[in-house]
Amino acid sequence: MKNLTKDTWQMIRQNLGSVLLFELLCRGVGVLVYLRLADRGIRLALHMTGDSYLTAGNLGRFLSRPGTLAVLLVLAAVGVLFLLFETAGLITAFQGSACDQKLTLFSVLAGALEKLRGGMSRGIWRLAVPTLAGGVWLHLILLVRVFTHVRPVNFVLMEIADSPALSLGAAGVLLVGLALVLPLAFLHFEYLAGRHTSRESRAKSRRRMKAHGPQVLLSLTAGILAAAAGTAAVYLAGVFTAAVFVTLFVPGRLALAVMLVAAERIEQVALLGGSMGVNVLCLGILAVFYSRDGSGPGESPVQPGHGSGPEKHRRLSGGRASMDSRSRRRVTRFFCLTVLMLAVYLADLARNRFPISGELMEDIQITAHRGGSRRAPENTLAALLAAEEDMADYAEIDVQMTADGVVVLAHDRSLKRVAGISRTVASLEWAELSRLDVGSWFSPAYAGERIPTLEEVLEFSEGRLRLNIELKQTGGDRGLAGKVAELVRSYGYEEQCVITSARLEDLVQVKEAAPELKTGYVIPAAYGDYYSMDAVDFISIRQSFVNQALVEKLHSQGKEVHVWTVNQPKDMERLRLLGVDNLITDDPVLARETLYREETAETVLEYLGMVFESCC
């Protein structure tokens, strides 16, 4: 094992710089672009099935639709192609290491592209199932951690964990999968070298594993555990650093909430690094076994260069592999395509902010009621700033229309409570309304705070907050719903807001004006068939009417459950256990601490907090 460790390190170190750059390119660009593509694909599939939300309850119906299957097949095909490209690049780098060549990033890319091109002509899709199965096993520890944050997969994992029979069944399936995929551990080395057909490559891989199977399995297990340990070390180091920063620079009121968010981000970075480490370590180990075994008399077991035979060997210049003009053109085209994909991704990200659907990737979301209304005057820019500072996922705001058709923020029909005048918003024109002081009633510190327009709020919130825009009809229907939908579209905020109303006809009008907008039906109590209407994507309901049966019924229909107004920790905990999707609260900081504290308390975070508190 000691010699294997040394040889593996030598194999990786020879081209370590190029390997790291290649992995960063794959994970930094490829994964992000793929996740965005997956997000769009799942949204499209949900739209085709008529669901707005994916849960364990409607998962079977979702997967049984032809449109869903088509989308998932496309996503799987793109994912397999990405994994094959990454594998081909690492094999190219390790081929160079085995022949004592120093490869540049461009040489690694050229080798990966050449291997893929050659494989395409010989039916590379025959490697799809082994590639996916092998990827699952190599990343099993990391995938389990990732999937605990992905709905509805986390529901399935919890069901399996709670049932001994299901747990044993899952373990059995994994072991059978391992028995099937392990004999093909060297399949990619054989096939991507370009010397064998798929059948021949499988046969040669099985012969190698028959000779070295136990050693290979033990070594790969050690590599996976080493990568997992490294991931944990990076996470703990990041958490420790974040704890120091939070202790020194973050106000006590926000400290734990900031720490919880920081820990989540650090975990994401650590998992990304861990997945890179698993790939490099395990393929490096396999490359060592492969190079030791030999490929035939007088033939290097790991061919340098593009891997299509001796005529494709790279020319050496000063110890470095150089590329011919054809390879250089391929790499140039690849880089142009990569830059184009990254530009499209960044443009999409700039427009929509969030690269992954919140509906699928987040736990319970937290909405600040009327903005940060506990710390600032409700429905003002100051309240939205407070909501951002309190790390709310959404800010709920109320909108009405002035006499001259301007959409503004206001909750009450009368301005008496917030501005001290007995007039309605609908009776005043914007010029008059804009002069009113709606901050002094809350605190002298907010004297002079004005009523903002929805346009001002959309500009202010860009890149800061998602919005829950509740339509407040205080008179005849003067087109408020259509006006709001138009404004949201004009600011490109469709994916970063939801529209809610207590009037179903408002939601119908929103869907007619902008079908892509997500709509919520505000109901004080749960009676009747209020959840099956096409214009309703989720229900916003008073907390006292929420129970397990209601949540399960709505989730089975593909609808979310938003609950208002939740300010007590015991209520937050009860709703978390029920599995609701969004809490609307006056205290987002308390909600975040209550909802996410339990999991984090079992880590080092709170212990670090106590240590720093005692030291300072």
C-alpha positions as a printed Julia matrix, in Angstrom:
616×3 Matrix{Float64}:
   0.0     0.0     0.0
   2.93    2.33    0.77
   4.36    1.87   -2.72
   0.92    2.38   -4.25
   0.49    5.64   -2.36
   3.91    6.82   -3.54
   3.26    5.81   -7.14
  -0.18    7.45   -7.11
   1.28   10.69   -5.83
   3.95   10.55   -8.54
   1.26    9.92  -11.16
  -0.75   12.93  -10.0
   2.18   15.26   -9.26
   3.73   14.97  -12.71
   0.89   16.99  -14.23
  -0.72   18.34  -11.07
  -1.03   21.93  -12.31
  -2.74   20.93  -15.53
  -4.99   18.45  -13.69
  -6.13   21.09  -11.22
  -6.76   23.64  -13.96
  -8.69   21.06  -15.97
 -10.83   20.08  -12.97
 -11.5    23.72  -12.12
 -12.55   24.32  -15.71
 -14.86   21.3   -15.65
 -16.36   22.03  -12.25
 -16.2    25.81  -12.34
 -17.81   26.12  -15.77
 -19.23   22.76  -16.74
 -21.04   21.95  -13.52
 -22.52   25.44  -13.17
 -23.77   25.46  -16.74
 -25.1    21.92  -16.39
 -26.94   22.77  -13.17
 -28.58   25.71  -14.88
 -29.55   23.47  -17.8
 -30.95   20.92  -15.35
 -32.87   23.65  -13.56
 -34.42   24.82  -16.81
 -35.2    21.28  -17.85
 -36.95   20.43  -14.58
 -38.94   23.66  -14.75
 -40.02   22.73  -18.27
 -41.02   19.24  -17.17
 -43.01   20.63  -14.23
 -44.76   23.03  -16.59
 -45.68   20.16  -18.93
 -47.14   18.11  -16.06
 -49.08   21.08  -14.66
 -47.23   20.95  -11.32
 -45.46   23.87   -9.7
 -43.73   21.87   -7.04
 -42.06   18.47   -6.8
 -42.63   16.28   -3.74
 -42.69   12.61   -2.83
 -46.47   12.76   -3.26
 -46.46   13.69   -6.94
 -43.08   12.25   -7.93
 -44.61    9.11   -9.5
 -47.0    11.15  -11.66
 -44.18   13.5   -12.62
 -41.87   10.68  -13.73
 -44.59    8.82  -15.64
 -45.2    11.63  -18.16
 -43.56   11.25  -21.6
 -42.42   14.85  -21.57
 -40.68   14.39  -18.25
 -38.94   11.25  -19.45
 -37.73   13.04  -22.58
 -36.32   15.94  -20.54
 -34.62   13.59  -18.09
 -33.11   11.53  -20.91
 -31.63   14.66  -22.49
 -30.24   15.78  -19.14
 -28.81   12.31  -18.51
 -27.19   12.26  -21.96
 -25.57   15.64  -21.42
 -24.45   14.57  -17.95
 -22.87   11.36  -19.28
 -21.07   13.31  -22.02
 -19.72   15.71  -19.41
 -18.48   12.85  -17.2
 -16.85   11.14  -20.17
 -15.09   14.35  -21.16
 -13.79   14.83  -17.62
 -12.65   11.22  -17.42
 -10.95   11.45  -20.82
  -9.06   14.55  -19.72
  -7.79   12.97  -16.51
  -6.78    9.79  -18.34
  -4.88   11.93  -20.85
  -3.01   13.65  -18.01
  -2.15   10.34  -16.36
  -1.07    8.86  -19.69
   1.41   11.7   -19.91
   2.55   11.1   -16.33
   3.12    7.38  -17.02
   5.37    8.31  -19.95
   7.07   11.09  -17.96
   5.55   13.81  -20.12
   4.72   17.27  -18.81
   1.4    18.21  -20.36
  -0.1    21.66  -20.55
  -3.79   22.35  -19.94
  -4.24   22.72  -23.69
  -2.68   19.3   -24.29
  -5.02   17.74  -21.73
  -8.0    19.39  -23.4
  -6.82   18.28  -26.83
  -6.44   14.71  -25.59
  -9.89   14.72  -24.0
 -11.52   16.07  -27.16
  -9.66   13.56  -29.36
 -10.7    10.67  -27.16
 -14.33   11.78  -27.21
 -14.25   12.24  -30.98
 -12.78    8.79  -31.5
 -15.2     7.26  -29.02
 -18.2     8.82  -30.78
 -17.35    7.0   -33.97
 -17.2     3.68  -32.07
 -20.39    4.03  -30.03
 -19.25    5.77  -26.88
 -22.81    5.68  -25.5
 -22.2     2.04  -24.62
 -20.22    3.48  -21.72
 -23.18    5.49  -20.41
 -24.45    3.03  -17.76
 -20.98    2.08  -16.42
 -20.04    5.78  -16.34
 -23.11    6.75  -14.31
 -22.86    3.73  -12.02
 -19.16    4.27  -11.42
 -19.74    7.96  -10.75
 -22.4     7.12   -8.16
 -20.09    4.76   -6.33
 -17.08    7.06   -6.41
 -19.15    9.97   -5.08
 -21.54    7.99   -2.87
 -20.6     9.73    0.39
 -20.78   13.17   -1.17
 -24.01   12.42   -3.03
 -25.79   11.32    0.14
 -24.87   14.62    1.75
 -25.97   16.62   -1.29
 -29.26   14.76   -1.64
 -30.24   15.53    1.94
 -30.76   19.09    0.67
 -32.66   18.18   -2.5
 -36.4    17.76   -2.45
 -38.07   15.29   -2.9
 -34.98   13.04   -2.72
 -34.49   13.92    0.95
 -37.99   12.6     1.69
 -37.07    9.27    0.07
 -33.78    9.09    2.0
 -35.57    9.71    5.29
 -38.09    6.97    4.51
 -35.26    4.55    3.75
 -33.35    5.5     6.9
 -36.44    5.01    9.09
 -37.23    1.55    7.72
 -34.84   -1.38    8.45
 -36.27   -3.33    5.51
 -35.79   -0.43    3.1
 -32.31    0.22    4.46
 -31.3    -3.39    3.88
 -32.87   -3.3     0.42
 -30.98   -0.11   -0.49
 -27.73   -1.63    0.78
 -28.42   -4.73   -1.29
 -29.01   -2.7    -4.44
 -25.77   -0.78   -3.87
 -23.79   -3.97   -3.34
 -25.24   -5.55   -6.48
 -24.38   -2.37   -8.37
 -20.85   -2.51   -7.03
 -20.51   -6.15   -8.08
 -21.59   -5.21  -11.61
 -19.51   -2.06  -12.02
 -16.29   -3.04  -10.24
 -15.14   -5.49  -12.96
 -15.37   -2.55  -15.39
 -13.04   -0.31  -13.37
 -10.52   -0.14  -16.26
 -13.13    0.11  -19.01
 -12.5     3.79  -19.74
  -8.73    3.31  -19.88
  -9.14    0.5   -22.4
 -11.86    2.05  -24.53
 -10.69    5.67  -24.61
  -7.23    4.56  -25.64
  -8.89    3.82  -28.98
  -7.4     0.39  -29.48
 -10.41   -1.77  -28.58
 -14.11   -2.06  -29.16
 -16.52   -1.78  -26.27
 -16.78   -5.57  -25.94
 -13.01   -6.02  -26.06
 -12.53   -3.23  -23.51
 -14.98   -4.86  -21.11
 -13.23   -8.2   -21.46
  -9.78   -6.72  -20.84
 -11.04   -4.76  -17.84
 -12.53   -7.93  -16.33
  -9.23   -9.78  -16.81
  -7.32   -7.0   -15.05
  -9.81   -6.95  -12.17
  -9.63  -10.73  -11.88
  -5.92  -10.38  -11.29
  -6.0    -7.31   -9.0
  -9.61   -7.02   -7.81
  -9.11   -7.03   -4.01
  -6.17   -4.63   -4.2
  -8.06   -2.28   -6.52
 -11.17   -2.31   -4.32
  -9.16   -1.67   -1.17
  -7.19    1.14   -2.83
 -10.28    2.83   -4.26
 -12.02    2.62   -0.88
  -8.99    4.24    0.72
  -9.03    6.97   -1.93
 -12.73    7.69   -1.4
 -12.3     7.82    2.38
  -9.24   10.07    2.01
 -11.23   12.47   -0.19
 -14.1    12.42    2.31
 -11.68   13.14    5.17
 -10.16   15.99    3.17
 -13.62   17.39    2.49
 -14.45   17.27    6.19
 -11.14   18.97    7.05
 -11.78   21.77    4.56
 -15.28   22.21    5.94
 -14.1    22.37    9.56
 -11.3    24.79    8.69
 -13.75   27.0     6.82
 -16.23   26.89    9.68
 -13.5    27.75   12.17
 -12.42   30.74   10.07
 -16.03   31.85    9.63
 -16.65   31.52   13.38
 -13.69   33.81   14.09
 -14.95   36.38   11.59
 -18.52   36.25   12.89
 -17.41   36.54   16.48
 -15.25   39.58   15.75
 -17.33   41.49   13.23
 -21.01   40.44   13.24
 -23.49   41.92   15.75
 -24.69   39.45   18.36
 -28.28   39.58   17.12
 -27.24   38.21   13.74
 -24.27   36.06   14.76
 -25.87   32.61   14.78
 -27.97   33.28   11.68
 -24.9    34.47    9.76
 -22.97   31.45   10.99
 -25.69   29.11    9.72
 -25.65   30.67    6.25
 -21.84   30.71    6.15
 -21.69   27.03    7.15
 -24.03   26.14    4.28
 -21.9    27.99    1.72
 -18.68   26.51    3.11
 -20.19   23.03    2.86
 -21.06   23.6    -0.8
 -17.47   24.65   -1.6
 -16.04   21.74    0.39
 -18.3    19.23   -1.4
 -17.26   20.63   -4.78
 -13.6    20.27   -3.82
 -14.25   16.8    -2.45
 -15.8    15.65   -5.71
 -12.72   16.87   -7.57
 -10.48   15.07   -5.1
 -12.36   11.78   -5.52
 -12.01   11.94   -9.3
  -8.31   12.71   -9.28
  -7.38   10.23   -6.54
  -9.38    7.27   -7.84
  -8.45    7.69  -11.48
  -4.84    8.19  -10.4
  -4.97    4.91   -8.47
  -6.46    3.09  -11.46
  -3.83    4.63  -13.75
  -1.07    3.23  -11.5
  -2.52   -0.29  -11.62
  -3.01    0.04  -15.36
   0.56    1.17  -15.99
   1.97   -1.59  -13.79
   0.05   -4.29  -15.65
   1.34   -3.62  -19.15
  -0.51   -3.82  -22.46
   1.67   -6.16  -24.46
   5.28   -6.68  -25.48
   7.07   -3.5   -26.39
   3.95   -1.42  -25.94
   3.5     1.28  -23.31
   0.47    0.43  -21.16
  -0.68    4.03  -21.22
  -0.32    5.62  -24.6
   0.69    9.28  -24.56
  -1.13   11.84  -26.61
  -4.57   11.49  -28.05
  -4.7     7.73  -27.69
  -5.56    6.64  -31.24
  -2.38    4.74  -32.01
   1.33    5.45  -32.57
   0.65    7.92  -35.36
  -1.22   10.08  -32.83
   1.6    10.26  -30.3
   2.43   13.78  -29.27
   5.74   15.23  -30.28
   7.98   16.07  -27.36
   9.66   19.42  -27.09
  11.7    20.14  -24.0
   9.82   17.47  -22.02
   6.41   18.91  -22.95
   3.82   17.45  -25.29
   3.01   19.74  -28.17
  -0.11   19.79  -30.31
  -0.48   19.65  -34.04
  -2.46   22.32  -35.87
  -5.62   20.2   -36.01
  -5.6    19.67  -32.25
  -4.95   23.36  -31.72
  -8.0    24.24  -33.8
 -10.16   21.8   -31.84
  -9.05   23.28  -28.54
  -9.67   26.79  -29.85
 -13.22   25.85  -30.89
 -13.76   24.19  -27.52
 -12.65   27.33  -25.7
 -14.92   29.5   -27.8
 -17.84   27.2   -27.0
 -16.93   27.26  -23.29
 -16.78   31.05  -23.27
 -20.14   31.21  -25.06
 -21.76   28.84  -22.53
 -20.29   30.81  -19.65
 -21.54   34.08  -21.13
 -25.06   32.66  -21.53
 -24.93   31.32  -17.98
 -23.77   34.64  -16.53
 -26.41   36.56  -18.49
 -29.08   34.18  -17.22
 -27.7    34.43  -13.7
 -27.63   38.22  -13.84
 -31.25   38.22  -14.94
 -32.57   35.61  -12.54
 -29.97   35.58   -9.74
 -30.41   32.03   -8.54
 -28.74   29.19  -10.49
 -30.81   26.39   -8.96
 -34.54   26.2    -8.36
 -35.35   27.08   -4.79
 -38.3    24.71   -4.99
 -35.96   21.76   -5.43
 -32.77   22.67   -3.62
 -33.77   24.57   -0.5
 -35.33   23.63    2.8
 -38.03   25.78    4.38
 -37.79   29.31    3.02
 -38.21   32.36    5.21
 -40.24   35.39    4.18
 -40.04   38.73    5.98
 -43.6    39.95    6.61
 -44.23   43.38    5.0
 -40.47   43.61    4.6
 -38.51   43.8     7.85
 -41.52   45.29    9.59
 -40.26   44.53   13.1
 -37.21   46.74   12.64
 -38.44   49.37   10.17
 -41.71   50.89    8.89
 -43.62   48.25    6.93
 -43.68   48.29    3.12
 -40.83   50.77    2.78
 -37.34   50.59    1.32
 -36.03   50.71    4.89
 -38.05   47.59    5.68
 -36.66   45.8     2.61
 -33.13   46.71    3.66
 -33.87   45.27    7.12
 -35.19   42.07    5.49
 -31.97   41.75    3.5
 -29.85   42.34    6.61
 -31.88   39.68    8.44
 -31.09   37.22    5.62
 -34.7    36.57    4.64
 -35.17   34.48    1.49
 -38.21   36.56    0.47
 -39.71   39.89    1.46
 -43.51   40.0     1.44
 -44.92   43.34    0.3
 -48.46   44.64   -0.29
 -49.32   46.68   -3.38
 -52.2    48.94   -4.34
 -52.81   51.43   -7.15
 -53.09   55.19   -6.87
 -55.79   57.26   -8.53
 -53.51   57.86  -11.52
 -52.51   54.19  -11.93
 -49.15   54.02  -10.14
 -48.51   50.76   -8.25
 -47.27   51.53   -4.74
 -46.61   49.66   -1.51
 -49.35   49.84    1.13
 -51.22   47.34    3.27
 -54.24   49.18    4.68
 -57.02   50.68    2.63
 -56.71   53.87    4.72
 -53.51   55.82    5.34
 -54.59   56.73    8.86
 -52.33   54.29   10.7
 -49.08   54.91    8.83
 -49.45   58.51    7.6
 -52.04   60.04    9.95
 -54.54   61.07    7.26
 -58.0    59.6     6.66
 -57.58   59.06    2.93
 -57.28   55.92    0.84
 -54.4    55.12   -1.47
 -56.82   54.84   -4.38
 -58.14   58.38   -3.78
 -54.73   60.07   -4.1
 -52.51   60.63   -7.07
 -48.85   59.66   -6.87
 -47.66   63.26   -6.62
 -49.68   63.68   -3.41
 -48.88   60.25   -2.01
 -45.14   60.59   -2.54
 -44.99   63.53   -0.09
 -46.45   61.62    2.87
 -44.29   60.65    5.84
 -44.89   56.97    6.65
 -41.94   56.51    9.0
 -42.57   58.77   11.98
 -45.4    56.6    13.36
 -42.88   53.74   13.73
 -39.94   55.66   15.17
 -38.48   59.19   15.04
 -35.4    57.6    13.48
 -37.48   56.93   10.34
 -39.07   60.36   10.06
 -39.42   61.3     6.41
 -39.59   57.72    5.1
 -41.77   57.69    1.98
 -44.09   55.21    0.25
 -42.15   53.55   -2.58
 -43.49   52.53   -5.97
 -43.25   48.91   -7.09
 -40.79   50.0    -9.76
 -38.49   51.46   -7.09
 -38.77   48.25   -5.11
 -37.91   46.06   -8.11
 -34.84   48.2    -8.78
 -33.84   48.18   -5.12
 -34.31   44.41   -4.68
 -32.38   43.32   -7.77
 -29.59   41.02   -6.61
 -30.75   41.33   -2.99
 -34.15   39.8    -2.32
 -36.85   37.69   -3.81
 -40.31   39.21   -3.45
 -43.74   37.98   -2.46
 -46.02   40.63   -4.0
 -49.51   40.52   -2.51
 -52.23   42.28   -4.5
 -54.49   44.4    -2.29
 -57.73   45.26   -4.06
 -59.39   48.14   -2.21
 -62.03   49.09   -4.74
 -63.12   48.18   -8.24
 -60.83   46.09  -10.38
 -58.73   48.66  -12.23
 -56.22   46.21  -13.68
 -53.83   45.94  -10.74
 -53.01   42.28  -11.45
 -52.1    42.91  -15.09
 -50.12   46.03  -14.22
 -48.04   44.18  -11.63
 -47.39   41.28  -14.02
 -46.28   43.75  -16.68
 -43.89   45.53  -14.3
 -42.37   42.26  -13.08
 -41.78   41.17  -16.67
 -40.28   44.49  -17.68
 -37.69   44.19  -14.89
 -36.92   40.54  -15.67
 -38.0    39.5   -12.18
 -40.26   36.6   -13.15
 -38.18   33.91  -11.44
 -37.42   35.99   -8.38
 -40.91   36.79   -7.21
 -44.3    35.28   -6.56
 -47.66   37.01   -6.85
 -50.3    36.37   -4.18
 -53.86   37.5    -3.66
 -56.95   36.66   -1.62
 -59.01   36.97   -4.85
 -58.82   34.09   -7.28
 -59.73   36.34  -10.2
 -56.53   38.34   -9.59
 -54.44   35.18   -9.99
 -56.29   34.25  -13.17
 -55.46   37.68  -14.59
 -51.8    37.3   -13.6
 -51.59   33.94  -15.38
 -53.25   35.38  -18.47
 -50.74   38.24  -18.56
 -47.66   36.19  -17.62
 -48.2    32.39  -17.38
 -44.66   31.85  -16.12
 -45.25   33.81  -12.93
 -45.75   31.77   -9.78
 -49.02   32.57   -7.98
 -50.28   31.97   -4.46
 -53.85   31.95   -3.14
 -54.11   33.69    0.24
 -56.79   31.95    2.31
 -57.55   32.43    6.01
 -58.93   28.89    6.4
 -58.81   25.61    4.5
 -62.25   24.8     3.13
 -63.36   23.48   -0.25
 -61.47   22.59   -3.42
 -59.15   25.58   -3.35
 -55.98   23.74   -4.37
 -56.77   22.19   -7.76
 -57.22   25.38   -9.76
 -54.75   26.01  -12.58
 -54.18   29.62  -11.53
 -52.94   28.55   -8.07
 -49.36   27.34   -7.67
 -49.28   27.44   -3.88
 -51.47   28.19   -0.89
 -50.72   30.93    1.64
 -52.64   30.1     4.8
 -52.97   31.1     8.46
 -50.8    28.93   10.7
 -53.64   27.76   12.97
 -55.26   25.86   10.07
 -52.17   23.91    9.04
 -52.0    20.21    9.88
 -50.33   17.08    8.47
 -53.3    16.07    6.32
 -53.46   19.52    4.71
 -49.74   19.57    3.91
 -49.83   16.06    2.44
 -52.9    16.83    0.35
 -51.39   19.99   -1.12
 -48.02   18.4    -1.75
 -49.66   15.46   -3.52
 -51.25   18.01   -5.87
 -47.89   19.63   -6.57
 -48.68   22.75   -4.52
 -46.5    24.49   -1.96
 -47.66   25.51    1.52
 -46.79   29.01    2.73
 -47.83   29.88    6.27
 -48.44   33.25    7.95
 -47.7    34.97   10.32
 -45.37   32.77   12.39
 -43.47   34.5    15.2
 -43.19   31.94   18.02
 -40.39   29.31   18.08
 -42.79   26.52   19.09
 -44.97   27.27   16.06
 -41.94   27.41   13.77
 -40.76   24.04   15.05
 -44.21   22.47   14.61
 -44.47   23.72   11.03
 -40.96   22.51   10.24
 -41.93   19.02   11.36
 -45.07   19.2     9.21
 -42.91   19.95    6.17
 -44.3    23.32    5.08
 -42.36   25.19    2.42
 -42.3    28.82    3.51
 -42.73   30.66    6.79
 -43.88   34.28    6.68
 -42.65   35.94    9.85
 -41.91   39.28   11.45
 -38.6    37.9    12.77
 -36.53   36.2    10.03
 -33.47   35.92   12.28
 -35.38   33.99   14.94
 -36.93   31.8    12.24
 -33.56   30.9    10.74
 -32.08   30.08   14.14
 -35.1    27.95   15.07
 -35.38   26.08   11.77
 -31.69   25.35   11.13
 -30.17   25.38   14.58
 -30.82   21.72   15.39
 -28.66   20.3    12.63
 -25.84   22.78   13.12
 -25.85   22.44   16.89
 -24.53   18.9    16.43
 -21.46   20.26   14.66
 -18.66   22.38   16.06
 -20.39   25.71   15.45
 -21.99   26.33   18.8
 -18.97   24.94   20.63
 -16.77   27.39   18.75
 -19.17   30.17   19.68
 -18.9    29.3    23.34
 -15.11   29.13   23.15
 -14.83   32.54   21.49
 -17.33   34.05   23.86
 -15.38   32.86   26.86
 -12.09   34.03   25.35
 -13.36   37.47   24.42
